[in-house]
Amino acid sequence: MRLLLVTFIFAAWGFSSLWRPVLAAGLLLWVDIGAPLEIAYSTGAYPLSMMALGVMVASFAVNLTVRGFRPRLSFFFWMWLVFFGWVLVCMAYSPYPETAREGVIIMLKYLGPLLLVSISAQDQKDVRLLAYILAASLGIWGSQIGLWCLFNGMNNSMQIVGTQMGDNNFLAAGVVAILPILLFAATDYQGRFQRIIRAGWTVALVLCMSTVVFSNSRGAALGIFGNLVIYLTLISKKKIRDTGIALGVGTIILLMLPQSFWNRMNTLQDVGTERAEGSAAERLLLVQSTFRAVQDYPVFGVGPYCWVNISSSYTGLDMAMQPHNIWLKCAVELGYPGLLIFITLIIGTIVRLLRVRNAAYRAGQNRTAKFALALASCQIGYIISLTFLSNYDLEFQWAWLAIGNAFVANWKSNGLAEGGAAAPKIKRRKGRLAEGMSRALPPAPAPPAAPSRPSNP
């Protein structure tokens, strides 16, 4: 039954996507992140990812050639090209060309389609749609896991099989990223069935918070805390009010946290000491070893996905292990230039979103400003959490980068108008109003005729 439901949804969604590229992009995000066949207990029944990619390519072909679709190239689009250009250079200079070549193919598989996603939105309504789809795709997993945790406690094995979130730390970090979007949707959704859908987003927000608490992931917990600190110190325009709200709500949440959460977080104070918990001590060793490797390969790195080839020689461990630090992993495989490009993409996206937020507030566009802040907070919380993980090519992170920059590109193109496409309508209304007023007024008197000259006899 579940497989039939997924099949029906995919078929209906795919057919409607042929006329709107943004729907095709949303279908791909749902398939890749939400993994509906996992929910249907029918993994491998269909190659849904390839089918969704085919639908998106077909949609772009139809709309570009027939319907006059004109994509907007964003900061993400150009930085993606620069990043992968450098990845290819690192592959060419890698001492392990076969591993590097396989790594490039894997990265293109996950991140290549996001180029089309980044140019699929035509206005802010489209961008919000993509954000809601992406948040809901992971939110449904976070909600059901969070509900299970409320009744059963800590869960160290949460995952989405067959995706890049095959570990509780990666899933918890992803859930941290969607919390600002869930909050925005729960308080600002303005479509049909507003009360019911807002209530659904609110329930998802609470359950996803439960997932983070019971995930046993220190990085995810620090992601939430770090995001809040950055907002209160650097972003908030009303620091006293927002700090008071944060302290009040935070106190209530802290009193409700289980003892297992505190036991896990207390291990952080022992990092670097002889009392360090095994996991924390091991991660410290991996960080130190990876940093030494970066000094040996500072420009081109060892090549994409090639750290495993040299890991044991630097760590002294029998098993090749990841450094559990996204910045070091990027640096050791792509060199310092690759790390700089990656950081530029992330920080550039956050800065652009905050600029839009400030400009929108000054223009009285409160909804647009809140959405920009939600997208920026999504990025901030995610990179703090990912600092304690290893993958710099996570499809979920890059999808949010694509959506955030699509938002900025559409905002710049459509001006300050709320909803993007409203600007031409406002102009047309003004034109009709002026025409109506001219009809209502009495006609102006005709100017007196100039006296005629007498003709010469």
Phi, psi and omega in degrees: 000316180296320179296320178297320179295314178299319180298316180295314180299315181297316182296313181294316180295316181297320180295315180291336181290340182297338181258352179218109181303328182294328176291323177295320177296319178296323178297317179297317179296319179297316182293315185285322184266314182286338179046062186299333179290334174292319178294328180276002182056037183224048181302131178086002180296318177224152171279070189299324182297315179293323178295318179294321177296320177297319178298318182293317178297316179297320180297316179296320180298314180296313186285330178286323185269331188246319190259003175073027179292133180235105182291151176254120181275123186256177174304322178299317183302311183289322179291327176300315180296318179296315182299311183287334171299317179290325176301318179294323177297315180297324176297319181295327182263004184290138174287355180232072189299323182293314178297319180296319180297317177297323178296319179297318179298318179297316181296319178295325179299319181276319191257341181302310181299340182290343173299317178289323178300320185293339182248012185277334184279138180253343178205181184291332176297319177296319181296316178298322178299314178298319180296318179296318180296315181294318179294318181291327182298320175271330182299327180292326175287314179299325181291314182289326176290318178298321178296318178298319182294325180299331181260340187238350177090208188301143179227108181267000186239021178292138183191166170242105187298140176085003179237180177287353178260054180269020182214147184297329179291318179292320180294317180297321178296319177297321179294322176303321183294327185272350182303315178297326179289320177298319179296317178299313181295323182291335183250348189227358180301133186231021179271203180290155180051049189303311184295317182294314183290322177297320178297321178296317177298323180295316178298317178299321179299313181296315182292324178291326173298321177297321178300316180296315183297318185265010181280346183066022182257113178291325179298319180295317178298318178292331177298316178294313182296315180296320178300316180295318180297315180297320180296313184292326185269327188245335189250317187303135176270343179233075190296320182295312180298312184293324177294319178299316178296317181297319179294318180295308180294319181297321179297317179297317181294317181298323179292338182266352183290143179286160180296329180299327178295315181293323178299319181291316182291331181294340180292341181295329184287348181261001181299132180088000179245171180291341181274001186303136175298148186309314182296315181293319179296320179296319179294324178296318177299318181295320179296314181296319181292318180295321179298322177296322180293325179298322179294334179276337180229064191284335188263299184259357183064194178264357180107152182301130178068017184259359179301326181297337180288335183240000186303309186297326182291339179261326183271334184081003179271148180293328183259137176290128183228149180284155185285350182057040174206114188297327183286317178292322179297317178295318182293318184288334181263332183239004180074175180297323177299319178297319177297319180296319178297316181298314179295320180300319178299314184290306182294321178299322178295314181297314181298317179297319179295319180290328175295317177297319180300314181294317180294322180293321177297317179297330180272002180080014179268073188295321181295316178298319180296318179295321180292319177299318178295320179298317179294321178294317179296325176303314180292318183296311180298323183292314184291330176294316179294318182289345177302333182261012176237188191240334190278120174264003180240034179291124181301322182295317178296314182292331176295320177292325175296319179296316181292318180299318180284331173296322177298314180295316181298317179290323178296316179296321183289322184264004178074204184274004184293130177294129180085001172080292189279006185283339185301311179299325180296320179298318180296320181293322178298317180299321180295317179293322179297316180297321180294319179296320180295322181293329178286325183287331182283148177293151181296143180290143180297145180288143180294147181298145180287142179290139180297141181277145178280140176292142181280146178286137179291000000 
